[in-house]
């Protein structure tokens, strides 16, 4: 499955390493040190606008959490329909 950055660069999802209420967590084929949260379609349909705003804000404030042992968004990722 492919996902895209804001510039439209495709990235291939690789191994699914977790699942939660909001979606699945995958590694990237080209960067196994990075993770991608791929939201469940029904969750995305219900909360899409909120999720996009939340991720953009989290990306903006990522420097506050640098060096901590947590997962934090670096960039927003989209599917082929820009969701």
C-alpha positions in Angstrom: 0.0 0.0 0.0 1.3 3.5 -0.9 1.0 6.7 1.0 2.1 10.2 0.0 3.8 13.2 1.6 2.4 16.7 1.1 4.6 17.1 -2.0 3.1 14.0 -3.5 6.2 11.8 -3.1 5.0 8.1 -2.8 6.2 5.9 0.0 5.5 2.2 0.3 4.1 0.9 3.6 5.8 -2.3 4.8 5.1 -4.3 7.9 2.1 -3.7 10.1 3.3 -3.7 13.6 0.2 -2.6 15.6 -3.5 -1.9 15.5 -5.6 0.4 17.7 -9.0 2.1 17.8 -7.9 4.8 15.3 -5.9 2.7 12.8 -2.9 0.5 12.0 0.7 1.3 12.5 3.2 0.4 9.7 6.9 0.7 9.0 8.0 2.3 5.7 9.8 0.0 3.3 12.4 2.7 2.5 12.7 3.9 6.2 12.0 1.1 8.7 13.0 3.5 11.5 9.9 5.6 10.8 6.3 4.6 11.5 3.0 5.6 9.7 -0.4 5.6 11.3 -2.9 4.6 8.7 -6.4 5.5 9.9 -9.3 3.1 9.6 -11.6 4.3 6.8 -14.7 4.6 9.1 -12.7 6.6 11.7 -11.2 8.8 9.0 -14.6 9.5 7.4 -16.1 10.5 10.8 -13.0 12.5 12.1 -11.0 13.4 9.0 -11.0 17.2 9.3 -10.1 17.0 13.0 -7.4 14.4 12.4 -5.7 16.6 9.7 -5.8 19.7 12.0 -4.4 17.7 14.9 -1.5 16.1 12.9 -0.6 19.5 11.4 -0.4 21.1 14.9 1.5 18.1 16.3 4.1 18.5 13.5 4.4 22.1 14.3 5.3 21.4 17.9 7.4 18.3 17.4 10.6 20.1 18.6 9.1 20.3 22.1 9.3 16.5 22.3 12.6 15.9 20.6 14.8 13.4 22.4 11.9 11.8 24.3 11.0 8.2 23.9 7.6 8.7 22.2 6.2 8.5 18.8 5.3 11.9 17.3 4.4 13.0 13.8 7.1 14.4 11.7 5.0 15.1 8.6 1.4 14.5 7.5 0.9 11.5 5.3 -2.0 11.0 2.8 -3.6 8.2 0.8 -4.1 8.5 -3.0 -7.3 10.5 -2.3 -5.4 13.0 -0.2 -7.1 11.9 3.0 
